[in-house]
Amino acid sequence: MTLFEELQARGLIAQSTDAEKVKQLLDNEKTVFYIGFDPTADSLHIGHFVAMIMMSHMQKHGHTPIALFGGGTGMIGDPSGKTDMRKMLTREEIDYNISRFKKQMSRFIDFSDGKAIIANNGDWLLNLNYINFLREVGVHFSVNRMLTFECYKQRLERGLSFFELNYMLMQSYDFLYLNNKYDCVLELGGDDQWSNIIGGVELIRKSSGKNAYGLTFNLLLTSEGKKMGKTEKGAVWLDSKKTSEYDFFQYWRNVGDADVIKCLKMLTFVPLDEIKEFEGLEGSQLNPVKERLAYELTTLVHGKEAADKALQAARSLFSDGGDNKNMPTTVLSESDFENGSISILDVMLKCGLIPSKGEGRRLIQQGGVSVNGEKITDMSFSICLVDLKQQEFIIKKGKKVFHKISL
C-alpha cells in the first residue's frame, strides 16, 4: 500500500488541488511540505492531533516537514471557523506559546539532522513593507472572490474587519516564501483551511509561474459531526498541567462506540489490518479497543510510563479494590470548609467535574453521583472536615469518571 493509499484508507485525506500530482509527490518523490500552527494558546490540543499525525506519516516515508509557527499571523488570528474576532496576543505571549508548541511537537516529529524544519513566519511578516506587500501580493487577490469563501462568509454576518481580511494574504505569502527558500511545493491543513491553501497555490503560480499544491485532511469530528476534544472542563490539551495524563487517557477510553475505529485509523499507527479485525465488534466488545486507543494516544503524547500509570489507574477503578494512587486528585484545604463541612456541589465545582451547580443538581437527580460507592440522593449532602482527615473520598460521576478528594 502506498502512502497516499494508506492516508486515504485511514480516512485522513479530504481534498487536494490536483489529486494525481499530489499522489505522485507522496508516493514517488521526496517532498518538502508545510503545516502552519498559530500559537493562540500555551499548549497544543486534540484539534492539532491530525496535523501532527499527518506530518509524522509523511516524515516516516522520507518527506521533509516544515512546522511553521505563526509568530506573525498569530498577531492577527485566522477568522476561519470563528464567529467573533480572536483575542489579540502580545509578542511575548506568542513567543512563549511557540516555545511550548516546539517541545510538545518533538514527540511526534524528528527534528534531528535536518529531517524537519522549524520556521516562524514572524521572521518575514513582522518587518514587511506594507506598500510593497500590497503591490507584490495584494494585487493577485480579488476581494469579491475572497468574500465568497466560507471562512469569510460566516464572519460577514457578525462583522468582518479589514484587519482579518489580511489573514489569507499573509498565509498565502507564507507558502510563497517557503517555496522560494526551501523549495516547499505542498501545503497541508485541516479542511477548514481549503480557501487559504488555494490562495497560496494560486499566488505562487501568478507571481513566479511555478506549480505548487495543496492537500487538506479531515477534521476530527464525532459521528454526529461535532468537533472532538471538548469536555465540561474545556478543551483536552496535550500539556499534562492543563489536562492530566489520566484525564487524557479517560477521554479516549470513553469515546463513543461509533467513533473508536475511526479514531484508531486517523490518530494512531496501529496497522490497518489489525484495526480491520475490530470493525465487527459492538457494545462491550469494544471496551478493549477503546482501552487500546487510549493507551496508544497517551503513549504518543505523554510517553509509555505515563500511559502505563493511566492504564493501571483506569483498570483499578473497574475492579475490586484497585490502587487509586494515579487517579485525578483535588487537594482541599481547611479554608474550603464552612463550619466544618463542604457541600457535594461545591466539591464537584472545585474538582471541575461540573460547570455549574445546576448541572450538579441534575446529575444527582438522575442518580449519576456517588461518594465512596454510595449513591448521592440528597442535594445538601456534605463532606465533613473531620472525616476527610481520616480518609480520602472518591467521587464517581456517571459510569466512568472518578475523582479523588484529599486534605
N, C-alpha and C positions, 0 to 999 in steps of 0.2 A: 504494500500500500504506500503510495507517495504521500508527501507531506500535505499537499492540497487535499487529497482524498481523505486523509485522516482528520484534518481540521473540519472538513465537511461532515464526516461521519460522526464527529463529536458534537455537531450542532453549533460550531463556533462561527462559521462564515455566514455573514448576512448578505452583503452585496459588494461588487467591485466595479471599477470604471472600465475594465477590459478583462473579462474572466480568463480568456485564453492566454493573454500575455502574463497576467498575474500568476496563473498556474505554471507557466514556463519559468518565471522568476523564482517561484518557490521550489519547484521540483528539479530544475536543471542548472540554476546559476547560483553564485554566491552574491547575495543581495544585501545592500545596506538599506535599512528601513528605520523609521522612527515612530514613536508614540509620544504624545505630549501629556504632561501631568501638571495641571495648575495647582500650586501649593496653597489651597484655600483653607487647610486645617493643618494641625501639627502631627497628623498621622494619616496613613492610607487606611481605607476601609474596604468592606466587601465589594463595593462598587468598582474598585480598581482591580479586583481579582482576575477577571477575564483578560484584561490588558496584559497583566504580568504573565499569566499562563500562555497567552499568545506569544509574547516575547521569548519565553523560555522554550516553547516548541520550536520557534524559528531558530533560536540560537543553537539548540541541540542538533539541528540539521545544517549547521555551518553558516547561517546568515549572521550578519552583524547588526545588533540593535543599537539604536541611539535612544537613550532615555532623555527626553527633552523636558527640563523643568521650566515652568513659566515664571521666571523672575521678572519678565516684562509683561506678558499677558495677564499674569496674576494681579497686576496693578489695576486692571480693568475688570476682568471677570467675564467668563463666557455666558451669554444670555440663553444658550441652548437649554431647553427643558426647565427654564425658570420663569415664573410669573412676575417676579419682582427683581429689581437690580440687586446683585450680590453686594455684600458688605465690602467696603474698600479697606484693604490691609496696608499697613506701613511696610517700608522696605525691610525693617528689622524683623517683623513678623514673617514676611515672605522668606527671608534668608534662613531663619530658624526652621520654618516648616520644610524647606528644601533639604536641610541637613538631616531631618528626621526621615524624610522620604528615601534618601540615599541609603541610609542604614537598613531600613525595612526591605527595600528592593533587592539588596545584596543577597537575601536568602533565595531569591528566585533567579537572579541573573548573575552570571560570572563576569565580573568586570576586570579580571586579571589579564595581563599580556595582550591588551588590545582586542579582547574578544567582544567588548562592548564599549560604547562611548557615552559619556555623560556630558550633556550640554545644557546651557542656561540661556534662554532667549533674552534675558536681561542684558547679556553681553553685547547684543547688537540692536535691540529695540530701544533701550533707555537713552541711547545717545543719537538717535535718528534725527536728521534734519527734516522737519515736518513738511516744508515746501518740496524738498527733493523727493520725499516719500510719496507725496500726492502725485507728483509728476511721473515718477517711475512705477508706482504700484497702483495708486488710486485711479489712474486713467484707464486701467483694464477692467474696472468693476462697474457694472450697471446697477444703480440704486433700485431701479424698477424691478430688476430681476432678483436682487437680494431680498426685497420685501416679499417675494413670493415663497421664499424658503421658510420651512416650518419653524426654524429656530427664531425667526423674526416675526412671523405672522402672529404667533400666540402672544408675543410681547406688545404688539401694536394695540391690543385691546386695553392694556393697562398703561401704556405709555412707554415708548422705546426712545432712549436718549441717544443723541449723536455720539456720546461717549462710548456706548455699547456697540453702535453701528460699526465702529472701527475694528472690533474684535476679529471679524472674518478676514479683513485685510492683513492684520498682524499675523494671524495663524497661517494664512497663505504665504506671507513673506517668509515665515519660518521655514516652510518647505523649500522655497526658492533658495534661501541662504544655505540650508543643509545640502541641497542638491549641488550648489556651486562648491561648497567647501569639502564635503565628504562623498560626493557622487551618490547621494541618497536618492533613490528612484521610487521609493514606495512609502506611503504614509498609511498607518493603521490607526483605527479609532473605533469607539463604540458607534453603533448605528445612528445615534443621535448627532454624530459629527459629520454625517454624509455631506451636507452642503458646505461645511468648512473645508472638507477634504477636496471636494470638487473645485473649490476656489483656488486651492494651492496647485492642483494638477493643471488647471487652465492658465494660471499665472505663469508657471514655468514654460508652458507651450507658447504663450503670447510674447513673453519677454525674452526668451532665449531660443525658442524653436525646438527645444528638446522634449522628449517624451517622459512623462512620469505617471505614476499610477496610484490608485487608492483602493484600500480594502477595509471594509467595516466588519466588526464582529457583533454578534448578538448580545444584547444587554441581558443581565442576569435577572430574569423575571420568574415569578411563580406561575403555576398553571392557570391562575386567574388573571394573569397579565400585570400583576403588581411588582414593583421593584423589590428584590430581596435585600435583606440587610438592615431592616428596621425592627426594633423591639420597643417595649414600653420604656426602656431606659434610653432609647435613642438609637443611633447608628451602631453597627457592630464593627469595631475598629480593630486594626492589626496590632496596635500598641496595647500591651498587657496592662498598662496602668489605666487605660480607658475602657477596655473590655478584657476581663481576666481570662487566662487560658481555659479555666473551667467553663466560664460563660460562653466563650468562643466555641469550645467543644460541644456544649449543650445546644447551642444554636443549630449546629449541623445535625446533631443527634435527633433533634426534634423537627427536622424538616418534613414537609408534607409527603405522604406516600407518592403522590403524583409527580413530585419533583426530585426524588432521590436519585433515580437513574440518570436524569438529565444533568444533575449536579456532578455526579461521578464522571460522566463523559466530559463535561465542559471544564471542570475545575481540578481534576486530578490527572495523574499519569498512569492510572490503573489501565492495563491493556484492554482494548475494546472486546477482544474475545472473552476475557474474564467477565467483563460487565454484562455481556450478552447472556451469560448464564443466570443473571439475576432478574432479567426482564420479565419473566413469567410469574415472579413472586408477588404475593399480596398480603395485606394486613400485617399480622405479627411476624410473618416470614421475612418481612423487610427490615425488622429490627437489627439483625446483624449487619445488613447492608448499610443502614444509617450509621451504625457504630463505625463501620469501616470508612465511610465518608468523613465522619467527624475526626477519626484518628488520622487519616491521610492529610486532611487540611490543617489540623492542629500541628502535625509534624512539619508541614511545609512552612508554616508561619512562625511557630514557636520552638521547633526542634523536637527530637524524639523523647527527650527526658520529660518535657512539659506535657507532651501527648500521652506518655505512659501514666503520668500522675493524674491527668484529667480522666483517662480511661478507667483507672483504678477507682477514682472517686465516684465516677458515674455508676460503675458496676456495683459499688458498695451500697449505694442508695436503693438498689433493687434486690438486695439480698438481705438475709437476716443478720443484723448487727455488723455491718461493714465498717471499715475505717473511714471516718469522715474528715480526716485532717486536711485534705485538699479541697474541701467544699468551700464555696464562696462564703466569706465571713464578714460580718459587721461588728465592730467592737464599740459598745456603748460605754459612756462614762456616767458617773453618778449624777452629773448635772442634767442628763437626759431624762431623769426620773422626777416626777412631781408627786410629792407626798409618798415617796417610796414605791411608785409604780409607773408604768408607761403603757398606754393602750396599744392593742394589736395593730390598729390603723396607723398610729404614729410610728411604730416599729417598721411596718411594711413600707411606709413612705421613706423612712430613713435608709432602708436597705435598697431602695429603688425597685421594689417588687410591684409597686402600683404607682400610677401617675397622679392619682388623687384619692381622697378618702371616699368619694362617691364610688369609684371603681372598686375600692376595697370592700365597701358595704355590699356591692353587687356580688362580688366573689364569695363573701361569707354567706349571703342569702342562697347562693347556688350550691353551697357545700364544698367550695373549692379551696378552703384554707384549713390546714391542720397545724397543730403545735405539738411537737414530741409525740406524734402518732395519734393525737386526739383531735377529732374534727371540731372546729370552732363554729358555734351557732349563735353565740351572744355577741352583739356588736360592741358591748362595753368590756369584753374580755381584756384583761391586762396582765402584764408580766411584772412580778414583784422583784424589787432590787435584792431582797434577802434571798430569794430563790435563785436568781441569776448568779449570785456569789457562790452558790453551792454546785451549780451545774450549768452546762450550756443548753441552749434551746435551739431546736431545729424547726424552722417554718417550712411547710410544704405548700406550694401554690399549684393548683391543678394536679396533674398526674406526674409531672416531670421536673418541676422547678423546685429546688431545695436551697435553703439559705440558713447558715448557722449564726446565732447570736451569742456573743460572749461579752464579758465585762473587762 
